[in-house]
């Protein structure tokens, strides 16, 4: 359900997809908010971003600076270095 919130899904969309009532969706969201320590969908999205993605982004900046491989991507290259064209 958290992934659905992060992707911007509405209560109506999830209700239709799961075949449950809007009240059930809202109750599950409240439980998630309590467990995570947030009070809104926006806060949940921010928490997921900063807990999961921001750390990787900052680490990758350091890896690029140090010319090391980045997480989730190819080895860092020098700015002026060219790659072979795709064939």
Secondary structure per residue as TSV (DSSP state, phi and psi in degrees):
chain	resnum	aa	ss	phi	psi
A	1	X	-	360.0	-34.4
A	2	X	H	-62.5	-41.4
A	3	X	H	-59.9	-40.4
A	4	X	H	-61.8	-42.3
A	5	X	H	-64.7	-44.2
A	6	X	H	-60.5	-35.6
A	7	X	T	-79.3	-2.5
A	8	X	T	88.2	17.9
A	9	X	-	-67.8	147.6
A	10	X	-	-93.9	163.5
A	11	X	H	-60.3	-41.0
A	12	X	H	-62.2	-40.5
A	13	X	H	-64.9	-43.8
A	14	X	H	-70.2	-36.8
A	15	X	H	-57.6	-45.1
A	16	X	H	-67.0	-43.2
A	17	X	H	-66.8	-38.6
A	18	X	H	-96.2	-14.0
A	19	X	T	70.5	34.8
A	20	X	-	-121.9	170.0
A	21	X	-	-79.3	157.8
A	22	X	H	-58.2	-33.9
A	23	X	H	-63.6	-37.7
A	24	X	H	-64.5	-43.5
A	25	X	H	-61.0	-47.0
A	26	X	H	-61.7	-38.8
A	27	X	H	-66.4	-40.9
A	28	X	H	-64.5	-41.2
A	29	X	H	-61.7	-43.0
A	30	X	H	-59.4	-41.2
A	31	X	H	-63.3	-42.9
A	32	X	H	-63.8	-45.8
A	33	X	H	-57.6	-44.2
A	34	X	H	-63.0	-44.7
A	35	X	H	-64.7	-37.3
A	36	X	H	-87.5	-21.4
A	37	X	T	86.2	35.8
A	38	X	-	-125.2	172.2
A	39	X	S	-128.8	6.5
A	40	X	S	-154.7	166.5
A	41	X	H	-63.0	-40.8
A	42	X	H	-60.7	-43.0
A	43	X	H	-65.2	-36.0
A	44	X	H	-63.8	-45.7
A	45	X	H	-60.8	-44.4
A	46	X	H	-62.3	-42.7
A	47	X	H	-63.1	-44.7
A	48	X	H	-60.6	-44.7
A	49	X	I	-61.2	-53.4
A	50	X	I	-70.4	-30.9
A	51	X	I	-79.7	-28.3
A	52	X	I	-110.8	-43.4
A	53	X	I	-101.9	-35.9
A	54	X	H	-62.7	-39.2
A	55	X	H	-60.5	-42.4
A	56	X	H	-66.1	-40.3
A	57	X	H	-61.7	-46.7
A	58	X	H	-64.2	-41.3
A	59	X	H	-63.0	-40.4
A	60	X	H	-65.6	-35.8
A	61	X	H	-59.8	-42.0
A	62	X	H	-66.8	-42.1
A	63	X	H	-62.6	-40.8
A	64	X	H	-64.4	-45.2
A	65	X	H	-57.8	-39.6
A	66	X	T	-88.0	5.5
A	67	X	T	56.2	44.6
A	68	X	-	-110.4	165.4
A	69	X	B	-63.2	142.0
A	70	X	-	-93.5	157.6
A	71	X	T	-72.9	129.7
A	72	X	T	75.4	22.2
A	73	X	S	-161.6	-178.2
A	74	X	-	-74.2	169.5
A	75	X	B	-60.5	139.3
A	76	X	-	-62.5	143.3
A	77	X	-	-117.8	160.5
A	78	X	-	-67.5	152.3
A	79	X	T	-57.0	-42.2
A	80	X	T	-87.1	-3.3
A	81	X	-	-72.9	137.6
A	82	X	-	-103.4	153.5
A	83	X	-	-108.1	161.5
A	84	X	-	-67.7	142.1
A	85	X	-	-66.7	150.4
A	86	X	-	-68.9	141.6
A	87	X	-	-115.8	360.0
